[in-house]
């Protein structure tokens, strides 16, 4: 499922400060990134509940 691959890119880097080559998650991700990740998660949960 390609949606899982898209969501997976947020897993390690956003949880761990050393998960990015430079900067912190706050410096590398935007509100739009967060909204996108939430939409993907909702899509996955909808699929799983069916």
Secondary structure in CASP SS format (residue, H / E / C, confidence):
PFRMAT SS
TARGET T0000
AUTHOR 0000-0000-0000
METHOD secondary structure of the structure
MODEL  1
X C 1.00
X H 1.00
X H 1.00
X H 1.00
X H 1.00
X H 1.00
X H 1.00
X H 1.00
X C 1.00
X C 1.00
X H 1.00
X H 1.00
X H 1.00
X H 1.00
X H 1.00
X C 1.00
X H 1.00
X H 1.00
X H 1.00
X C 1.00
X C 1.00
X C 1.00
X C 1.00
X C 1.00
X H 1.00
X H 1.00
X H 1.00
X H 1.00
X C 1.00
X C 1.00
X H 1.00
X H 1.00
X H 1.00
X H 1.00
X H 1.00
X H 1.00
X H 1.00
X H 1.00
X H 1.00
X H 1.00
X H 1.00
X H 1.00
X H 1.00
X H 1.00
X H 1.00
X H 1.00
X H 1.00
X H 1.00
X H 1.00
X C 1.00
END
